[in-house]
Amino acid sequence: MNLVDIVFDSGKLNKVVPYSSGERAFDGLLIGFDAISFFLKVEADTDEVVLLESIPVNFAPLVSTLALDDCLGKRLMWAWSMMNQQGYLDGIKFEFDNAAAFEVVVLASEFKLYRVSEI
């Protein structure tokens, strides 16, 4: 699975659930669409984003919710992988058919979610 498959085959976003491996507070993220779901995890050794097809057994969902209501129910139009100046994949940006967008970025071996807005 890669970002091309996700954009073209996913459908509408129906869930975004934060997870923890127990080693970090927020180092996993389940993203579910109508036709496909995938899991993002932090690779702690390199602070990179890893895309997986399933949830690793050592991860558990967090009770917190994410404020992404304007993305839920929308079709994914674009996805970008973000590479830093040292060559590490440390973020992914998702943009939907209503122009709402968010970024998942690794910082200090944990995920940070950022809203993206035009200025």
Phi, psi and omega in degrees: 000140178217178183296327178298311178301318182297313182296314186278337187246001194278317188087213184267145179291130178235349175197147173221112188236121177286146180228162175225142175274353185094337177278329180227160182291318185215090182231018176213153181210120174268127178238120184241136176240175178306315189252350186206146172229153177210167183235132174255135176226156177275130169271101190298329182294329184239357185057042178251160174272132176242130179263123181237157178274345181215168182277125176298149186296334183274005180259144177229145180293146175268154182279348181288154178250158181249136184277076181235032184303326182285350176263331182296136181081003181255153180275135177289127181253324185218149171216134180237138169267138184248122180248134180277178185294347178263004177089013180264137174281098184243017177190157174223137177249137178239132177233140188249173187291352175257013181073001173291144182210151173216157179241142173249116185232140176270129177219120180055045176064022174224158176278144168235136175254134181235137171281145178245130178220150179285141177244000000 
